[in-house]
C-alpha cells in the first residue's frame, strides 16, 4: 500500500484487505505503476477503480526505410540522408477532371 493513494467510500476495510486489492491492481498491469485505488463498498459488493501512472509516448517514424524513434543510432551517412530529404507540398496546380458517364 506504500505509495498508493487509497480512497474508500461506503465503509471500512482492514489493512490486509486493502493490501490484497493493491496487489491485484499491480498484477493486472505489471509494467505500469499503480498510483491510486478507489474502493466503493456497497453491502457485500466492492467496486474497484485502479489508476495508473501514464506511460511516456515515443513517436516512431519511417526514415529512409527504417522505423526509428530517434536518430541517435544513425551513422553519419544515414544522418546526411535525413538532412537531404525533400518535403513535397501538395498544391492545387491540377485542375479538377470530370468524366461524364455515357
ABEGO torsion letter per residue (X at the ends): XBGBBBBBBGEBBBAAAAAAAAAAAAAABAABBBABBBBBBBEABBBBBBBBBBBBBBBBBBBGGBBBABAAABBAAAAAAAAABBBBBBBAABBBBBBBBX
